[in-house]
């Protein structure tokens, strides 16, 4: 019998879970500034800045109350914390929180138990007065006098102020006039011709300075634009250790979206006096995340050679080059991939519904400059790894029992702040102590302790399923004690990507399904990251081949599980997982019911209506306007004649990655053939990531729709 102290996980537990993000270690390595995410009584999201200790007792305190505070960044002396504050969603500003103590590196001292945490006497000052727009990144200069800010101004006709004026006049919303392929992004919306630009905010202005846009007073810090790109604005940057330049990794080609291999690195003058200088000798290929070595002699980045995009099947490698030449004519020497001899990838996301989906690489130089710390996704878990500069072997320093997403390294190189998650442990902040073969990892926040203590959580069992000459990593969650008897019903869930992975991260939805009485099976079929480039590349431009072989093998394994009945199997998935769900019901009668979420159904129409245009003969052969039959072959909708499986369709009208017309085609095919179906369309303010970052009430609604569908069709 279940104990009184615990209960089954429910959909509305989603409202009680706290998420954490962006943990930043203070310069002394003793405190962690982090983003705390919760839902208030009105189901509104609240993001605020908290402070946790990096050692000693597990404790954290709020520094701000939100409701939209993010991106905390410590000043080099540890006395100030820059962050982004959006009093209104449309006008985020840069804010500076100053600690009461002026002693370098501490706000209120520390003892043997670790950092002493206090928000007493802190003050917050808004240091910009920016127009409506968006802030994507900010970083302090090494001397703490300036901030580099990546900011994009909203096009004037589409500001909230302009909309208010039009409403008063009874005028219509103007059309968005598009001349460039880069004008929208899922989760970001339609930005048209607006572009992110790099600005420098001078907090200790000199006699010559530029004024901040619409500055409130003559005392406003100086603000100047120092860099921009003609088309693609997804650049990343890093200050040089001497503060004299900013390395910007970018693609400055006029048709950058069509030539990802033309990504390079330029050196930008933070004073805006000299033009940006491209570093000669950087190998062609997509790249991200530049990082200077501590002595300023080398640059490291994540990338690969060739014309592929960062989102592809080949491993994203760790690169390094010595930077030589003059300020006017910099050049890279001995550029090389440090991880080329391994089969590891720096761009692997372990999927979860309680943390932001991120595939971005992370890398930081060790304090002595002899190695680089990074994140490696391997066998369902993010690991902290190190790569020696001399080309030695990659070392994994954490095990696969939990998923780690490192975010910052203390200046002395002794600690890594991470987000840690495990199958029965929602995300919390943790610290990995750098040293030895295995880094000691300790949890530093406890926001979800009550949830863990009072819920009957299920630990999955790990399996490896043989399929077509490979082994498919698989996990099984069984219903906990006290769960309803579903008479042997089992649900196979297929992850999105497809070049991502399921694994040991906490997944609230899986716990809800298990608590509702279903056996839940998840796996990483071919195409998944975390198992080497060959495993991932097996389905490049060929979805529905080796991956479908693996899904069928896992289905057969599921059918053989004790207590599972072969006539009560179901399949579900989102994004690529929705593709595979559609493919499965078009090729098999093995599943009693299905749920396809934010799906792909037609590769021909998909190739031109996503936020990222599919380039002909890059990932897929052909295009919608050139050899469309090659895409039609890999389109699930082409095989829908005779489909019988009852299917719930879930999609967001604001999905710019997989347009809702993909779901509409599935719905039309099913209703025309008289197949039981239900089409749930979430409103335009939701996106492709609705199940992770959507409005709380709609995420709750989605989970209840899923439970209702299984209850109806898996009886």
ABEGO torsion letter per residue (X at the ends): XBBAABBBBBAAAAAABBBBBGBBBBAAGABBBBBBBBBBAAGBBBBBBBBBBABEBBBBBBABAOABBBGBBBBAAGABBBBBBBABAABBBBBBBBBABABBGBAAEBBAAEBBBBABGBBBBBABBBBBEBBABBBBBAAGABBBBBBBBBBAAABAAAAAAAAAAGBBBBBBBBABABABBBGAEBAEABBBBBBBBBABBBABBBBBBGBABAABBBBBBABBBAABAABBBBBBAAGABBBBBBBABABAAABAAABBBBBBBAAGABBBBBBBGBBBEBBBGBBBBAAGABBBBBEBBEABBABBABBBBBBBBBBBEBAABBBBBGBBBAAAABABBABBBBBBAABBBBABBBBBBBAAGABBBBBBBBGGBBBBBBBBAAGBBBBBABBAABBBBBABBBAAGABBBBBBBBAABBBBBBBBBBEEABBBBBBABAAAAAAAAABBBBBBBBBBBBBGGBBBBBBBBBBBBGBBBAGGBBBBBBBBOABBBBEABBBAAAAAAAAAGBBBBBBBBBGBBGAEAAAAAAABGBBGBAAAAAAAAAAAAAAABBGBBAAABBBBEBEAAAAAAAAAAAABAABABBBBBGBBABAAAAAAABABBBBBGAABBEBAABGAAAAAAABAAAAABGBABBBBBBBBAABAABBAAAAAAAAAAAAAAGBBBBBBBBBAABBAAAAAABBAAAAAAAAAAAAAAAAAAAX
